[in-house]
Amino acid sequence: MPYCFDVRFRTPRPIDANKLEEVFNPAPFKRPLRFYRPDGMNRHDGWLAVESCGYADFGEAVASGALLQVGLLIAAAKQKIGVEFYLRGAVKDLHVYPGGQFELRDPGLPLPTILSHHELKEMVGAAVDSATSLTANQRVAAKLLNDSFFKMSPEASFLLRVSAVEALCPQADQTDAFRGIVNSVLASIPRDAPTPDRDQIEQALKRLAARQSVRSACTSKIRQLIGDDKAKKFDALYSRRSNFLHDGSGRGTLGDAADAALEIGLELLLADIAQSAAPRPAAE
């Protein structure tokens, strides 16, 4: 029995067409993909769907649907539109079912602005043409960037975008030389220092000796992939993030920071994906 998959998604912007129908035949997929606006959905919510049928088994349909989701995440982030998949949490956001059967679902609450037919076709077309695989961290970063386009405060959008960068920047182990310096500092703590103070300092230094800080990991990765200038800009953004979270300063002034964090986050994500996809040199 052939299988189908159905990916449902919406954008933060309203749709300007009640009827929407387009068929794509992209190389990465074995079967055609039908992009449409499903009947029975709450049209004020702007839910859309891409369906494809004729897959040999359940696993092949799941893999193809997941490939489309990745393409949508990347295309929507690049076009600064944003997508949200239906559903989240305990319910999977990819629906796979035997051909000829379909479970009609009505996703819930309306979203509060118009996305043209051309823009939608362009986004889905880019998604199906450029579908690729993502690492777990790249997928987290892509979802956070897409989430940040939905209605929220500039402060929340800024924090999501900084978090997307953090997701792409694993903390490396410190070098032996660095650990040696930390051990020297540990040894210099006065013996008669109050125990609570001594314990707090020792724990902080031991964490520092184990691996680099999140901030250091981010600036290192950004410098490596997209340049020193972007690393310096992100470091300044990270200071604003810390000031906002820990001191409460900056509320109402972070709109420009949110825009800058998006540009760096998106550029870093695409560079990281390109690096992951690049062929590794053969071992000698």
Disulfide bonds with the S-S distance in Angstrom:
Cys4-Cys53 2.10
